């Protein structure tokens, strides 16, 4: 992660906001400790995530917009809530928060102030002699919408009170040449290694707990799956409750660097793989992810994106930091 952050900062040459929402994209919130000295601030999705993060780091934590009711119940000086209308701004200020972000809608139409709401926020800030700690928006199309949304974001933030820490771009900032990257960039998926030139940070493995010689025509797992040849079947302590989802595509795990097919369908807590010809043993590990292509293949099999694969390793998964 440190390598990836340094690479990102060298490319963007502006402020760096580390996005660690959703348990740091499945990597675990403790991962933030390793990059605290390299980040200007962090970003999470909820107030609860912010409080958890502040138990291990001491940097400003931006919280994405949405429900602001938690800030009515507690005050934490390092939390920077998001507002996108005057009512939210008043509530946050009345709760004691001196720092806040303003989110602007530049075309995604998910959350954020439109131009009228933004003008009202600016007027209220001038009236109270306060200004946002940061101002941001989201790209809905990555590089394809960057130019159009950047122009709109620049226009809407021309007011001096909104100029400070403006941030629009996420990991796609690495692919933008000749763009004004504003004051800060947010880095999520690239920080975890899923971008050209970056190193993946997390390997995912599960222990082999049994080996069985199963003969042709015999069943493996639930349902009516039968073998078409004799095979050595390894039972692995990982199932769909751990992030290895059921799907209609051929899944594999790697044992000693060899791709081993998942046989039958994953159970809730276990799966079976064909390790015929490998001299593996009970107690060693099978890898769901050992390199970038493994996560990308899982995403393809699931019909989704790498983000969803990574955030799916939750619950009882143990995280070991090196």
C-alpha positions, -999 to +999 in steps of 0.1 A: +000+000+000+028+024+008+044+018-026+010+024-043+004+056-024+039+070-032+033+061-069-001+079-069+012+110-052+042+112-075+018+112-104-009+136-092+014+160-072-015+173-051-032+164-018-039+128-011-071+114+004-071+077+012-105+061+007-109+033+033-147+029+033-163-006+035-135-019+058-108-005+035-123-022+005-122-055+024-086-051+035-095-042+071-094-008+087-060-015+103-045-012+068-049+026+073-022+026+099+005+017+074-002+047+052-012+073+079+020+093+074+016+094+036-021+106+036-034+141+042-068+127+052-090+097+049-125+091+036-152+067+048-189+062+041-205+065+075-200+081+109-195+046+125-167+039+101-152+072+110-152+065+147-137+031+141-110+046+119-101+073+145-094+045+170-063+037+150-053+069+132-051+106+139-059+125+107-090+143+094-117+118+083-141+129+056-175+112+057-195+109+025-229+124+023-262+109+033-275+105+068-262+133+091-283+123+122-253+106+139-236+140+142-265+152+163-255+126+189-218+131+192-190+155+183-155+144+172-131+171+161-113+150+134-145+140+116-155+162+086-191+156+078-206+162+043-235+186+037-254+194+005-281+218+016-285+246+041-305+226+066-277+200+069-252+228+072-271+244+100-275+211+119-239+202+116-227+237+128-252+236+156-238+203+167-204+219+171-186+208+140-162+235+128-151+215+097-174+202+070-174+193+033-198+203+007-207+178-020-218+192-054-238+173-080-221+176-113-241+150-132-243+118-112-276+127-095-270+106-065-262+131-037-249+166-038-261+202-040-274+216-073-265+251-083-293+268-064-286+248-032-249+256-035-256+293-039-277+291-007-249+273+011-223+299+000-246+327+012-251+310+046-214+304+050-207+341+044-234+351+068-219+329+095-182+336+085-174+299+080-161+281+050-160+244+039-129+224+048-133+206+014-156+207-016-160+177-039-181+159-065-181+124-081-175+113-116-202+090-130-183+078-160-146+079-150-124+092-178-153+094-202-171+120-182-141+137-166-137+167-190-174+176-189-178+172-152-145+190-144-156+220-164-189+220-144-171+215-111-146+243-119-175+267-128-195+259-096-165+263-074-152+296-088-165+313-056-134+320-035-150+306-003-152+272-021-116+272-030-094+253-006-094+216-008-114+208-039-114+172-051-131+155-080-109+127-092-104+093-077-081+066-090-088+076-125-065+106-119-037+083-129-050+082-164-057+119-169-031+139-188-033+177-191-061+179-166-063+203-137-065+178-108-076+206-084-063+205-048-066+169-038-072+135-053-091+106-037-075+072-041-095+040-036-091+010-058-056+020-072-043+022-036-051-015-032-033-024-063-060-026-090-044-002-115-016-005-140+018-002-122+004-008-088+009-039-066-020-057-051-020-055-013-042-085-003-039-122-009-068-144+001-063-179+012-081-207+030-069-239+046-072-274+032-089-294+059-094-328+042-082-349+013-104-376-002-098-400-031-132-400-049-140-424-077-156-418-111-193-416-109-194-406-072-210-374-058-191-344-046-209-318-025-246-309-025-268-317-055-262-341-083-226-333-093-206-365-101-170-370-112-162-382-147-129-396-135-111-407-104-098-376-085-081-364-054-105-339-039-094-313-013-120-298+010-111-261+017-124-241+047-141-214+026-176-210+012-201-185+001-204-171+036-167-162+033-168-145-001-165-175-025-199-171-042-219-197-060-221-191-098-226-209-130-190-203-142-160-225-135-142-213-104-107-222-093-083-219-064-046-220-066-026-246-047+012-244-049+007-220-078-015-244-098-051-236-107-074-262-092-110-264-103-137-260-078-157-292-080-195-290-075-209-258-059-194-240-029-211-247+004-218-221+030-185-229+049-165-252+026-157-258-010-141-288-028-113-285-054-096-311-076-059-314-066-052-346-086-015-349-092-004-323-066+015-334-035-005-312-012-013-318+024-040-311+049-031-278+066-017-260+037-034-232+019-055-228-013-055-193-027-086-175-039-065-145-048-027-146-051-024-121-079-045-094-097-058-118-124-074-140-098-096-112-084-104-101-120-114-136-129-137-139-099-154-107-108-159-119-144-174-152-131-197-133-107-207-108-134-195-079-113-165-057-106-134-062-085-147-038-058-175-062-050-152-092-048-128-075-024-155-061-001-171-096+000-144-110+023-159-101+056-173-116+087-151-144+100-122-137+077-090-131+096-066-104+084-029-107+088-008-076+082+028-077+071 
